[in-house]
């Protein structure tokens, strides 16, 4: 116990750095995936068949393959196959590649949630809007959008919470997120080796993050309850 107390400041400093990297990847993914998902959704719902089929095929590939494989391909393919390492070297390059992989993956999942939300709005609302002289864009943003957000919030919340935990997959390309930091003390880091207890502390960080997100998303869902 005395040894653990002596090692605690070192471990916590390292875990804090790893957790910041985890949260950075989490927020960058959301910032990129939300709008990209909407674009993909519009593509799959397009009346232009070639675009619709292309988007649906892309969604099928991304949703049908593991995120870990996508990470490895996106990170290693440019350098090994094209002989052009577009990501650069070091932690910055690994982070950029991980962010691109996560954004593409989650955007495709979000696109299907968006599509379900849009299609769940009764067609009569659009027809009524057209009768009143509104454009399709006005109908979407003034009538459908908030209703869609209310309907898609539970599945989107699920994906957001899953994303917090999925960020741990970035360690496959040696991105130094929180689990990488915790496991380093098992292998040997900063004079500490053979210590498994830091890994239990990583679970506490994840529980805190998902707990706060659950409370925040639950409060948002209550705010939109007037659409019931």
mmCIF file of the C-alpha atoms, coordinates in Angstrom:
data_MODEL
# 
_entry.id   MODEL 
# 
loop_
_atom_site.group_PDB 
_atom_site.id 
_atom_site.type_symbol 
_atom_site.label_atom_id 
_atom_site.label_alt_id 
_atom_site.label_comp_id 
_atom_site.label_asym_id 
_atom_site.label_entity_id 
_atom_site.label_seq_id 
_atom_site.pdbx_PDB_ins_code 
_atom_site.Cartn_x 
_atom_site.Cartn_y 
_atom_site.Cartn_z 
_atom_site.occupancy 
_atom_site.B_iso_or_equiv 
_atom_site.pdbx_formal_charge 
_atom_site.auth_seq_id 
_atom_site.auth_comp_id 
_atom_site.auth_asym_id 
_atom_site.auth_atom_id 
_atom_site.pdbx_PDB_model_num 
ATOM 1   C CA . UNK A 1 1   ? 0.000   0.000  0.000   1.00 0.00 ? 1   UNK A CA 1 
ATOM 2   C CA . UNK A 1 2   ? 2.826   2.401  0.833   1.00 0.00 ? 2   UNK A CA 1 
ATOM 3   C CA . UNK A 1 3   ? 4.427   1.712  -2.549  1.00 0.00 ? 3   UNK A CA 1 
ATOM 4   C CA . UNK A 1 4   ? 1.138   2.431  -4.340  1.00 0.00 ? 4   UNK A CA 1 
ATOM 5   C CA . UNK A 1 5   ? 0.742   5.735  -2.499  1.00 0.00 ? 5   UNK A CA 1 
ATOM 6   C CA . UNK A 1 6   ? 4.253   6.724  -3.538  1.00 0.00 ? 6   UNK A CA 1 
ATOM 7   C CA . UNK A 1 7   ? 3.562   5.819  -7.167  1.00 0.00 ? 7   UNK A CA 1 
ATOM 8   C CA . UNK A 1 8   ? 0.110   7.445  -7.261  1.00 0.00 ? 8   UNK A CA 1 
ATOM 9   C CA . UNK A 1 9   ? 1.201   10.996 -8.304  1.00 0.00 ? 9   UNK A CA 1 
ATOM 10  C CA . UNK A 1 10  ? 3.282   9.622  -11.190 1.00 0.00 ? 10  UNK A CA 1 
ATOM 11  C CA . UNK A 1 11  ? 0.457   7.374  -12.377 1.00 0.00 ? 11  UNK A CA 1 
ATOM 12  C CA . UNK A 1 12  ? -2.223  10.056 -12.129 1.00 0.00 ? 12  UNK A CA 1 
ATOM 13  C CA . UNK A 1 13  ? -0.129  12.572 -14.080 1.00 0.00 ? 13  UNK A CA 1 
ATOM 14  C CA . UNK A 1 14  ? 0.330   10.038 -16.866 1.00 0.00 ? 14  UNK A CA 1 
ATOM 15  C CA . UNK A 1 15  ? -3.352  9.031  -16.858 1.00 0.00 ? 15  UNK A CA 1 
ATOM 16  C CA . UNK A 1 16  ? -4.424  12.677 -16.962 1.00 0.00 ? 16  UNK A CA 1 
ATOM 17  C CA . UNK A 1 17  ? -2.329  13.239 -20.093 1.00 0.00 ? 17  UNK A CA 1 
ATOM 18  C CA . UNK A 1 18  ? -3.775  10.087 -21.674 1.00 0.00 ? 18  UNK A CA 1 
ATOM 19  C CA . UNK A 1 19  ? -7.319  11.085 -20.736 1.00 0.00 ? 19  UNK A CA 1 
ATOM 20  C CA . UNK A 1 20  ? -6.889  14.509 -22.333 1.00 0.00 ? 20  UNK A CA 1 
ATOM 21  C CA . UNK A 1 21  ? -5.833  12.770 -25.539 1.00 0.00 ? 21  UNK A CA 1 
ATOM 22  C CA . UNK A 1 22  ? -8.879  10.495 -25.281 1.00 0.00 ? 22  UNK A CA 1 
ATOM 23  C CA . UNK A 1 23  ? -11.223 13.461 -24.829 1.00 0.00 ? 23  UNK A CA 1 
ATOM 24  C CA . UNK A 1 24  ? -9.539  15.345 -27.656 1.00 0.00 ? 24  UNK A CA 1 
ATOM 25  C CA . UNK A 1 25  ? -10.172 12.434 -30.014 1.00 0.00 ? 25  UNK A CA 1 
ATOM 26  C CA . UNK A 1 26  ? -13.748 12.159 -28.726 1.00 0.00 ? 26  UNK A CA 1 
ATOM 27  C CA . UNK A 1 27  ? -14.644 15.816 -29.385 1.00 0.00 ? 27  UNK A CA 1 
ATOM 28  C CA . UNK A 1 28  ? -12.866 16.013 -32.750 1.00 0.00 ? 28  UNK A CA 1 
ATOM 29  C CA . UNK A 1 29  ? -14.775 12.898 -33.855 1.00 0.00 ? 29  UNK A CA 1 
ATOM 30  C CA . UNK A 1 30  ? -18.125 14.402 -32.884 1.00 0.00 ? 30  UNK A CA 1 
ATOM 31  C CA . UNK A 1 31  ? -17.344 17.738 -34.564 1.00 0.00 ? 31  UNK A CA 1 
ATOM 32  C CA . UNK A 1 32  ? -16.517 15.950 -37.802 1.00 0.00 ? 32  UNK A CA 1 
ATOM 33  C CA . UNK A 1 33  ? -18.998 13.065 -37.712 1.00 0.00 ? 33  UNK A CA 1 
ATOM 34  C CA . UNK A 1 34  ? -22.194 15.042 -37.042 1.00 0.00 ? 34  UNK A CA 1 
ATOM 35  C CA . UNK A 1 35  ? -22.109 17.176 -40.232 1.00 0.00 ? 35  UNK A CA 1 
ATOM 36  C CA . UNK A 1 36  ? -20.498 14.458 -42.387 1.00 0.00 ? 36  UNK A CA 1 
ATOM 37  C CA . UNK A 1 37  ? -23.180 12.010 -41.263 1.00 0.00 ? 37  UNK A CA 1 
ATOM 38  C CA . UNK A 1 38  ? -25.883 14.429 -42.399 1.00 0.00 ? 38  UNK A CA 1 
ATOM 39  C CA . UNK A 1 39  ? -24.219 14.781 -45.817 1.00 0.00 ? 39  UNK A CA 1 
ATOM 40  C CA . UNK A 1 40  ? -24.010 10.989 -46.194 1.00 0.00 ? 40  UNK A CA 1 
ATOM 41  C CA . UNK A 1 41  ? -27.650 10.719 -45.113 1.00 0.00 ? 41  UNK A CA 1 
ATOM 42  C CA . UNK A 1 42  ? -28.678 13.236 -47.785 1.00 0.00 ? 42  UNK A CA 1 
ATOM 43  C CA . UNK A 1 43  ? -26.680 11.202 -50.292 1.00 0.00 ? 43  UNK A CA 1 
ATOM 44  C CA . UNK A 1 44  ? -28.363 7.898  -49.414 1.00 0.00 ? 44  UNK A CA 1 
ATOM 45  C CA . UNK A 1 45  ? -31.791 9.583  -49.637 1.00 0.00 ? 45  UNK A CA 1 
ATOM 46  C CA . UNK A 1 46  ? -30.984 11.376 -52.888 1.00 0.00 ? 46  UNK A CA 1 
ATOM 47  C CA . UNK A 1 47  ? -33.295 10.883 -55.863 1.00 0.00 ? 47  UNK A CA 1 
ATOM 48  C CA . UNK A 1 48  ? -30.178 10.688 -58.050 1.00 0.00 ? 48  UNK A CA 1 
ATOM 49  C CA . UNK A 1 49  ? -29.748 6.911  -58.103 1.00 0.00 ? 49  UNK A CA 1 
ATOM 50  C CA . UNK A 1 50  ? -25.974 6.672  -58.766 1.00 0.00 ? 50  UNK A CA 1 
ATOM 51  C CA . UNK A 1 51  ? -25.246 8.947  -55.787 1.00 0.00 ? 51  UNK A CA 1 
ATOM 52  C CA . UNK A 1 52  ? -27.726 7.097  -53.575 1.00 0.00 ? 52  UNK A CA 1 
ATOM 53  C CA . UNK A 1 53  ? -26.300 3.671  -54.479 1.00 0.00 ? 53  UNK A CA 1 
ATOM 54  C CA . UNK A 1 54  ? -22.701 4.872  -53.999 1.00 0.00 ? 54  UNK A CA 1 
ATOM 55  C CA . UNK A 1 55  ? -23.475 6.286  -50.534 1.00 0.00 ? 55  UNK A CA 1 
ATOM 56  C CA . UNK A 1 56  ? -25.383 3.155  -49.504 1.00 0.00 ? 56  UNK A CA 1 
ATOM 57  C CA . UNK A 1 57  ? -22.481 0.962  -50.671 1.00 0.00 ? 57  UNK A CA 1 
ATOM 58  C CA . UNK A 1 58  ? -20.017 3.081  -48.670 1.00 0.00 ? 58  UNK A CA 1 
ATOM 59  C CA . UNK A 1 59  ? -22.213 2.903  -45.553 1.00 0.00 ? 59  UNK A CA 1 
ATOM 60  C CA . UNK A 1 60  ? -22.453 -0.888 -45.971 1.00 0.00 ? 60  UNK A CA 1 
ATOM 61  C CA . UNK A 1 61  ? -18.662 -1.254 -46.126 1.00 0.00 ? 61  UNK A CA 1 
ATOM 62  C CA . UNK A 1 62  ? -17.964 0.977  -43.112 1.00 0.00 ? 62  UNK A CA 1 
ATOM 63  C CA . UNK A 1 63  ? -20.706 -0.515 -40.938 1.00 0.00 ? 63  UNK A CA 1 
ATOM 64  C CA . UNK A 1 64  ? -19.794 -4.050 -41.980 1.00 0.00 ? 64  UNK A CA 1 
ATOM 65  C CA . UNK A 1 65  ? -16.099 -3.929 -41.079 1.00 0.00 ? 65  UNK A CA 1 
ATOM 66  C CA . UNK A 1 66  ? -14.454 -3.480 -37.654 1.00 0.00 ? 66  UNK A CA 1 
ATOM 67  C CA . UNK A 1 67  ? -13.249 -0.021 -36.688 1.00 0.00 ? 67  UNK A CA 1 
ATOM 68  C CA . UNK A 1 68  ? -9.882  -1.547 -35.769 1.00 0.00 ? 68  UNK A CA 1 
ATOM 69  C CA . UNK A 1 69  ? -9.299  -2.694 -39.363 1.00 0.00 ? 69  UNK A CA 1 
ATOM 70  C CA . UNK A 1 70  ? -10.319 0.726  -40.655 1.00 0.00 ? 70  UNK A CA 1 
ATOM 71  C CA . UNK A 1 71  ? -7.809  2.358  -38.298 1.00 0.00 ? 71  UNK A CA 1 
ATOM 72  C CA . UNK A 1 72  ? -4.986  0.107  -39.468 1.00 0.00 ? 72  UNK A CA 1 
ATOM 73  C CA . UNK A 1 73  ? -5.778  0.586  -43.170 1.00 0.00 ? 73  UNK A CA 1 
ATOM 74  C CA . UNK A 1 74  ? -6.169  4.367  -42.928 1.00 0.00 ? 74  UNK A CA 1 
ATOM 75  C CA . UNK A 1 75  ? -2.946  4.747  -40.956 1.00 0.00 ? 75  UNK A CA 1 
ATOM 76  C CA . UNK A 1 76  ? -0.691  2.301  -42.832 1.00 0.00 ? 76  UNK A CA 1 
ATOM 77  C CA . UNK A 1 77  ? -2.087  2.259  -46.399 1.00 0.00 ? 77  UNK A CA 1 
ATOM 78  C CA . UNK A 1 78  ? -0.687  5.625  -47.601 1.00 0.00 ? 78  UNK A CA 1 
ATOM 79  C CA . UNK A 1 79  ? 2.852   4.842  -46.454 1.00 0.00 ? 79  UNK A CA 1 
ATOM 80  C CA . UNK A 1 80  ? 3.063   1.117  -47.291 1.00 0.00 ? 80  UNK A CA 1 
ATOM 81  C CA . UNK A 1 81  ? 1.096   1.055  -50.552 1.00 0.00 ? 81  UNK A CA 1 
ATOM 82  C CA . UNK A 1 82  ? 1.240   4.597  -51.944 1.00 0.00 ? 82  UNK A CA 1 
ATOM 83  C CA . UNK A 1 83  ? 4.702   5.276  -50.487 1.00 0.00 ? 83  UNK A CA 1 
ATOM 84  C CA . UNK A 1 84  ? 3.466   8.631  -49.261 1.00 0.00 ? 84  UNK A CA 1 
ATOM 85  C CA . UNK A 1 85  ? 2.962   8.925  -45.516 1.00 0.00 ? 85  UNK A CA 1 
ATOM 86  C CA . UNK A 1 86  ? 0.398   11.725 -45.585 1.00 0.00 ? 86  UNK A CA 1 
ATOM 87  C CA . UNK A 1 87  ? -0.090  11.585 -41.821 1.00 0.00 ? 87  UNK A CA 1 
ATOM 88  C CA . UNK A 1 88  ? 3.445   12.538 -40.902 1.00 0.00 ? 88  UNK A CA 1 
ATOM 89  C CA . UNK A 1 89  ? 5.345   11.078 -38.000 1.00 0.00 ? 89  UNK A CA 1 
ATOM 90  C CA . UNK A 1 90  ? 4.952   11.119 -34.238 1.00 0.00 ? 90  UNK A CA 1 
ATOM 91  C CA . UNK A 1 91  ? 1.923   11.532 -32.035 1.00 0.00 ? 91  UNK A CA 1 
ATOM 92  C CA . UNK A 1 92  ? 0.402   14.275 -34.223 1.00 0.00 ? 92  UNK A CA 1 
ATOM 93  C CA . UNK A 1 93  ? 0.361   12.009 -37.271 1.00 0.00 ? 93  UNK A CA 1 
ATOM 94  C CA . UNK A 1 94  ? -1.163  9.128  -35.332 1.00 0.00 ? 94  UNK A CA 1 
ATOM 95  C CA . UNK A 1 95  ? -3.817  11.401 -33.865 1.00 0.00 ? 95  UNK A CA 1 
ATOM 96  C CA . UNK A 1 96  ? -4.754  12.794 -37.284 1.00 0.00 ? 96  UNK A CA 1 
ATOM 97  C CA . UNK A 1 97  ? -5.099  9.301  -38.784 1.00 0.00 ? 97  UNK A CA 1 
ATOM 98  C CA . UNK A 1 98  ? -7.149  8.118  -35.799 1.00 0.00 ? 98  UNK A CA 1 
ATOM 99  C CA . UNK A 1 99  ? -9.430  11.161 -36.017 1.00 0.00 ? 99  UNK A CA 1 
ATOM 100 C CA . UNK A 1 100 ? -10.061 10.589 -39.744 1.00 0.00 ? 100 UNK A CA 1 
ATOM 101 C CA . UNK A 1 101 ? -10.864 6.904  -39.151 1.00 0.00 ? 101 UNK A CA 1 
ATOM 102 C CA . UNK A 1 102 ? -13.222 7.662  -36.249 1.00 0.00 ? 102 UNK A CA 1 
ATOM 103 C CA . UNK A 1 103 ? -14.987 10.489 -38.098 1.00 0.00 ? 103 UNK A CA 1 
ATOM 104 C CA . UNK A 1 104 ? -15.623 8.315  -41.161 1.00 0.00 ? 104 UNK A CA 1 
ATOM 105 C CA . UNK A 1 105 ? -16.818 5.378  -39.054 1.00 0.00 ? 105 UNK A CA 1 
ATOM 106 C CA . UNK A 1 106 ? -19.171 7.316  -36.801 1.00 0.00 ? 106 UNK A CA 1 
ATOM 107 C CA . UNK A 1 107 ? -20.463 9.541  -39.612 1.00 0.00 ? 107 UNK A CA 1 
ATOM 108 C CA . UNK A 1 108 ? -21.799 6.447  -41.365 1.00 0.00 ? 108 UNK A CA 1 
ATOM 109 C CA . UNK A 1 109 ? -23.542 5.205  -38.220 1.00 0.00 ? 109 UNK A CA 1 
ATOM 110 C CA . UNK A 1 110 ? -24.980 8.681  -37.598 1.00 0.00 ? 110 UNK A CA 1 
ATOM 111 C CA . UNK A 1 111 ? -26.197 8.860  -41.211 1.00 0.00 ? 111 UNK A CA 1 
ATOM 112 C CA . UNK A 1 112 ? -28.418 5.823  -40.709 1.00 0.00 ? 112 UNK A CA 1 
ATOM 113 C CA . UNK A 1 113 ? -29.793 7.270  -37.465 1.00 0.00 ? 113 UNK A CA 1 
ATOM 114 C CA . UNK A 1 114 ? -30.513 10.567 -39.249 1.00 0.00 ? 114 UNK A CA 1 
ATOM 115 C CA . UNK A 1 115 ? -32.245 8.716  -42.086 1.00 0.00 ? 115 UNK A CA 1 
ATOM 116 C CA . UNK A 1 116 ? -34.469 6.835  -39.659 1.00 0.00 ? 116 UNK A CA 1 
ATOM 117 C CA . UNK A 1 117 ? -35.345 10.059 -37.857 1.00 0.00 ? 117 UNK A CA 1 
ATOM 118 C CA . UNK A 1 118 ? -36.221 11.923 -41.057 1.00 0.00 ? 118 UNK A CA 1 
ATOM 119 C CA . UNK A 1 119 ? -38.315 9.071  -42.427 1.00 0.00 ? 119 UNK A CA 1 
ATOM 120 C CA . UNK A 1 120 ? -40.206 8.763  -39.125 1.00 0.00 ? 120 UNK A CA 1 
ATOM 121 C CA . UNK A 1 121 ? -41.749 12.240 -39.557 1.00 0.00 ? 121 UNK A CA 1 
ATOM 122 C CA . UNK A 1 122 ? -45.268 11.896 -41.022 1.00 0.00 ? 122 UNK A CA 1 
ATOM 123 C CA . UNK A 1 123 ? -45.400 12.755 -44.746 1.00 0.00 ? 123 UNK A CA 1 
ATOM 124 C CA . UNK A 1 124 ? -48.518 14.817 -44.084 1.00 0.00 ? 124 UNK A CA 1 
ATOM 125 C CA . UNK A 1 125 ? -46.429 17.506 -42.383 1.00 0.00 ? 125 UNK A CA 1 
ATOM 126 C CA . UNK A 1 126 ? -44.394 18.064 -45.540 1.00 0.00 ? 126 UNK A CA 1 
ATOM 127 C CA . UNK A 1 127 ? -47.514 18.095 -47.689 1.00 0.00 ? 127 UNK A CA 1 
ATOM 128 C CA . UNK A 1 128 ? -49.124 20.663 -45.368 1.00 0.00 ? 128 UNK A CA 1 
ATOM 129 C CA . UNK A 1 129 ? -46.022 22.832 -45.558 1.00 0.00 ? 129 UNK A CA 1 
ATOM 130 C CA . UNK A 1 130 ? -46.011 22.713 -49.359 1.00 0.00 ? 130 UNK A CA 1 
ATOM 131 C CA . UNK A 1 131 ? -49.686 23.699 -49.424 1.00 0.00 ? 131 UNK A CA 1 
ATOM 132 C CA . UNK A 1 132 ? -48.806 26.725 -47.255 1.00 0.00 ? 132 UNK A CA 1 
ATOM 133 C CA . UNK A 1 133 ? -46.185 27.762 -49.799 1.00 0.00 ? 133 UNK A CA 1 
ATOM 134 C CA . UNK A 1 134 ? -43.076 26.727 -47.854 1.00 0.00 ? 134 UNK A CA 1 
ATOM 135 C CA . UNK A 1 135 ? -40.010 25.381 -49.629 1.00 0.00 ? 135 UNK A CA 1 
ATOM 136 C CA . UNK A 1 136 ? -38.647 21.927 -48.813 1.00 0.00 ? 136 UNK A CA 1 
ATOM 137 C CA . UNK A 1 137 ? -35.683 23.540 -47.049 1.00 0.00 ? 137 UNK A CA 1 
ATOM 138 C CA . UNK A 1 138 ? -38.021 25.650 -44.870 1.00 0.00 ? 138 UNK A CA 1 
ATOM 139 C CA . UNK A 1 139 ? -40.101 22.585 -44.053 1.00 0.00 ? 139 UNK A CA 1 
ATOM 140 C CA . UNK A 1 140 ? -36.988 20.668 -43.001 1.00 0.00 ? 140 UNK A CA 1 
ATOM 141 C CA . UNK A 1 141 ? -35.453 23.368 -40.797 1.00 0.00 ? 141 UNK A CA 1 
ATOM 142 C CA . UNK A 1 142 ? -38.656 24.862 -39.346 1.00 0.00 ? 142 UNK A CA 1 
ATOM 143 C CA . UNK A 1 143 ? -40.878 21.804 -38.964 1.00 0.00 ? 143 UNK A CA 1 
ATOM 144 C CA . UNK A 1 144 ? -38.922 18.541 -39.196 1.00 0.00 ? 144 UNK A CA 1 
ATOM 145 C CA . UNK A 1 145 ? -35.547 19.306 -37.627 1.00 0.00 ? 145 UNK A CA 1 
ATOM 146 C CA . UNK A 1 146 ? -36.448 19.578 -33.926 1.00 0.00 ? 146 UNK A CA 1 
ATOM 147 C CA . UNK A 1 147 ? -38.833 16.637 -34.167 1.00 0.00 ? 147 UNK A CA 1 
ATOM 148 C CA . UNK A 1 148 ? -36.071 14.612 -35.813 1.00 0.00 ? 148 UNK A CA 1 
ATOM 149 C CA . UNK A 1 149 ? -33.585 15.567 -33.093 1.00 0.00 ? 149 UNK A CA 1 
ATOM 150 C CA . UNK A 1 150 ? -36.035 14.393 -30.432 1.00 0.00 ? 150 UNK A CA 1 
ATOM 151 C CA . UNK A 1 151 ? -36.511 11.034 -32.167 1.00 0.00 ? 151 UNK A CA 1 
ATOM 152 C CA . UNK A 1 152 ? -32.848 10.371 -32.857 1.00 0.00 ? 152 UNK A CA 1 
ATOM 153 C CA . UNK A 1 153 ? -31.501 11.536 -29.490 1.00 0.00 ? 153 UNK A CA 1 
ATOM 154 C CA . UNK A 1 154 ? -31.681 8.111  -27.723 1.00 0.00 ? 154 UNK A CA 1 
ATOM 155 C CA . UNK A 1 155 ? -29.787 6.193  -30.458 1.00 0.00 ? 155 UNK A CA 1 
ATOM 156 C CA . UNK A 1 156 ? -27.343 9.086  -30.953 1.00 0.00 ? 156 UNK A CA 1 
ATOM 157 C CA . UNK A 1 157 ? -26.741 9.140  -27.179 1.00 0.00 ? 157 UNK A CA 1 
ATOM 158 C CA . UNK A 1 158 ? -25.909 5.439  -27.325 1.00 0.00 ? 158 UNK A CA 1 
ATOM 159 C CA . UNK A 1 159 ? -23.374 6.040  -30.095 1.00 0.00 ? 159 UNK A CA 1 
ATOM 160 C CA . UNK A 1 160 ? -21.802 8.981  -28.235 1.00 0.00 ? 160 UNK A CA 1 
ATOM 161 C CA . UNK A 1 161 ? -21.300 6.910  -25.081 1.00 0.00 ? 161 UNK A CA 1 
ATOM 162 C CA . UNK A 1 162 ? -19.929 4.043  -27.170 1.00 0.00 ? 162 UNK A CA 1 
ATOM 163 C CA . UNK A 1 163 ? -17.507 6.489  -28.788 1.00 0.00 ? 163 UNK A CA 1 
ATOM 164 C CA . UNK A 1 164 ? -15.954 7.331  -25.413 1.00 0.00 ? 164 UNK A CA 1 
ATOM 165 C CA . UNK A 1 165 ? -15.026 3.668  -24.986 1.00 0.00 ? 165 UNK A CA 1 
ATOM 166 C CA . UNK A 1 166 ? -14.125 3.079  -28.646 1.00 0.00 ? 166 UNK A CA 1 
ATOM 167 C CA . UNK A 1 167 ? -11.385 5.714  -28.434 1.00 0.00 ? 167 UNK A CA 1 
ATOM 168 C CA . UNK A 1 168 ? -9.338  3.008  -26.697 1.00 0.00 ? 168 UNK A CA 1 
ATOM 169 C CA . UNK A 1 169 ? -9.004  1.275  -30.086 1.00 0.00 ? 169 UNK A CA 1 
ATOM 170 C CA . UNK A 1 170 ? -6.661  4.067  -31.196 1.00 0.00 ? 170 UNK A CA 1 
ATOM 171 C CA . UNK A 1 171 ? -3.898  2.402  -29.225 1.00 0.00 ? 171 UNK A CA 1 
ATOM 172 C CA . UNK A 1 172 ? -3.670  -0.149 -32.079 1.00 0.00 ? 172 UNK A CA 1 
ATOM 173 C CA . UNK A 1 173 ? -1.736  2.505  -34.023 1.00 0.00 ? 173 UNK A CA 1 
ATOM 174 C CA . UNK A 1 174 ? 0.210   3.495  -30.881 1.00 0.00 ? 174 UNK A CA 1 
ATOM 175 C CA . UNK A 1 175 ? -1.790  6.627  -30.073 1.00 0.00 ? 175 UNK A CA 1 
ATOM 176 C CA . UNK A 1 176 ? -1.040  7.309  -26.423 1.00 0.00 ? 176 UNK A CA 1 
ATOM 177 C CA . UNK A 1 177 ? -4.555  7.557  -25.007 1.00 0.00 ? 177 UNK A CA 1 
ATOM 178 C CA . UNK A 1 178 ? -5.499  6.663  -21.439 1.00 0.00 ? 178 UNK A CA 1 
ATOM 179 C CA . UNK A 1 179 ? -5.361  2.854  -21.704 1.00 0.00 ? 179 UNK A CA 1 
ATOM 180 C CA . UNK A 1 180 ? -1.955  3.106  -23.371 1.00 0.00 ? 180 UNK A CA 1 
ATOM 181 C CA . UNK A 1 181 ? -0.851  5.222  -20.405 1.00 0.00 ? 181 UNK A CA 1 
ATOM 182 C CA . UNK A 1 182 ? -2.257  2.755  -17.869 1.00 0.00 ? 182 UNK A CA 1 
ATOM 183 C CA . UNK A 1 183 ? -0.799  -0.315 -19.551 1.00 0.00 ? 183 UNK A CA 1 
ATOM 184 C CA . UNK A 1 184 ? 2.636   1.313  -19.776 1.00 0.00 ? 184 UNK A CA 1 
ATOM 185 C CA . UNK A 1 185 ? 3.055   0.805  -16.008 1.00 0.00 ? 185 UNK A CA 1 
ATOM 186 C CA . UNK A 1 186 ? 2.445   -2.904 -16.494 1.00 0.00 ? 186 UNK A CA 1 
ATOM 187 C CA . UNK A 1 187 ? 5.286   -3.152 -19.004 1.00 0.00 ? 187 UNK A CA 1 
ATOM 188 C CA . UNK A 1 188 ? 7.575   -0.566 -17.424 1.00 0.00 ? 188 UNK A CA 1 
ATOM 189 C CA . UNK A 1 189 ? 7.305   3.232  -17.411 1.00 0.00 ? 189 UNK A CA 1 
ATOM 190 C CA . UNK A 1 190 ? 8.829   6.035  -15.318 1.00 0.00 ? 190 UNK A CA 1 
ATOM 191 C CA . UNK A 1 191 ? 10.463  3.547  -12.991 1.00 0.00 ? 191 UNK A CA 1 
ATOM 192 C CA . UNK A 1 192 ? 7.251   1.560  -12.418 1.00 0.00 ? 192 UNK A CA 1 
ATOM 193 C CA . UNK A 1 193 ? 6.754   -1.933 -13.832 1.00 0.00 ? 193 UNK A CA 1 
ATOM 194 C CA . UNK A 1 194 ? 4.515   -4.916 -13.155 1.00 0.00 ? 194 UNK A CA 1 
ATOM 195 C CA . UNK A 1 195 ? 1.773   -2.643 -11.752 1.00 0.00 ? 195 UNK A CA 1 
ATOM 196 C CA . UNK A 1 196 ? -1.725  -3.627 -12.859 1.00 0.00 ? 196 UNK A CA 1 
ATOM 197 C CA . UNK A 1 197 ? -3.628  -1.296 -10.532 1.00 0.00 ? 197 UNK A CA 1 
ATOM 198 C CA . UNK A 1 198 ? -3.315  1.762  -12.859 1.00 0.00 ? 198 UNK A CA 1 
ATOM 199 C CA . UNK A 1 199 ? -5.567  -0.065 -15.328 1.00 0.00 ? 199 UNK A CA 1 
ATOM 200 C CA . UNK A 1 200 ? -8.367  -0.069 -12.738 1.00 0.00 ? 200 UNK A CA 1 
ATOM 201 C CA . UNK A 1 201 ? -7.991  3.700  -12.466 1.00 0.00 ? 201 UNK A CA 1 
ATOM 202 C CA . UNK A 1 202 ? -8.494  4.031  -16.235 1.00 0.00 ? 202 UNK A CA 1 
ATOM 203 C CA . UNK A 1 203 ? -11.920 2.423  -15.728 1.00 0.00 ? 203 UNK A CA 1 
ATOM 204 C CA . UNK A 1 204 ? -12.763 5.171  -13.216 1.00 0.00 ? 204 UNK A CA 1 
ATOM 205 C CA . UNK A 1 205 ? -11.974 7.836  -15.833 1.00 0.00 ? 205 UNK A CA 1 
ATOM 206 C CA . UNK A 1 206 ? -14.248 6.126  -18.355 1.00 0.00 ? 206 UNK A CA 1 
ATOM 207 C CA . UNK A 1 207 ? -17.036 5.740  -15.794 1.00 0.00 ? 207 UNK A CA 1 
ATOM 208 C CA . UNK A 1 208 ? -16.810 9.432  -14.892 1.00 0.00 ? 208 UNK A CA 1 
ATOM 209 C CA . UNK A 1 209 ? -16.915 10.514 -18.546 1.00 0.00 ? 209 UNK A CA 1 
ATOM 210 C CA . UNK A 1 210 ? -19.818 8.261  -19.515 1.00 0.00 ? 210 UNK A CA 1 
ATOM 211 C CA . UNK A 1 211 ? -21.680 9.172  -16.321 1.00 0.00 ? 211 UNK A CA 1 
ATOM 212 C CA . UNK A 1 212 ? -21.480 12.896 -17.060 1.00 0.00 ? 212 UNK A CA 1 
ATOM 213 C CA . UNK A 1 213 ? -22.513 12.332 -20.670 1.00 0.00 ? 213 UNK A CA 1 
ATOM 214 C CA . UNK A 1 214 ? -25.476 10.199 -19.585 1.00 0.00 ? 214 UNK A CA 1 
ATOM 215 C CA . UNK A 1 215 ? -26.688 12.955 -17.254 1.00 0.00 ? 215 UNK A CA 1 
ATOM 216 C CA . UNK A 1 216 ? -26.206 15.665 -19.884 1.00 0.00 ? 216 UNK A CA 1 
ATOM 217 C CA . UNK A 1 217 ? -27.912 13.746 -22.678 1.00 0.00 ? 217 UNK A CA 1 
ATOM 218 C CA . UNK A 1 218 ? -30.740 12.739 -20.332 1.00 0.00 ? 218 UNK A CA 1 
ATOM 219 C CA . UNK A 1 219 ? -31.332 16.398 -19.461 1.00 0.00 ? 219 UNK A CA 1 
ATOM 220 C CA . UNK A 1 220 ? -31.361 17.295 -23.166 1.00 0.00 ? 220 UNK A CA 1 
ATOM 221 C CA . UNK A 1 221 ? -33.919 14.574 -23.855 1.00 0.00 ? 221 UNK A CA 1 
ATOM 222 C CA . UNK A 1 222 ? -36.191 16.031 -21.151 1.00 0.00 ? 222 UNK A CA 1 
ATOM 223 C CA . UNK A 1 223 ? -35.847 19.478 -22.719 1.00 0.00 ? 223 UNK A CA 1 
ATOM 224 C CA . UNK A 1 224 ? -37.209 18.075 -25.985 1.00 0.00 ? 224 UNK A CA 1 
ATOM 225 C CA . UNK A 1 225 ? -40.031 16.123 -24.328 1.00 0.00 ? 225 UNK A CA 1 
ATOM 226 C CA . UNK A 1 226 ? -42.625 18.656 -25.531 1.00 0.00 ? 226 UNK A CA 1 
ATOM 227 C CA . UNK A 1 227 ? -42.619 16.864 -28.905 1.00 0.00 ? 227 UNK A CA 1 
ATOM 228 C CA . UNK A 1 228 ? -44.271 13.768 -27.433 1.00 0.00 ? 228 UNK A CA 1 
# 
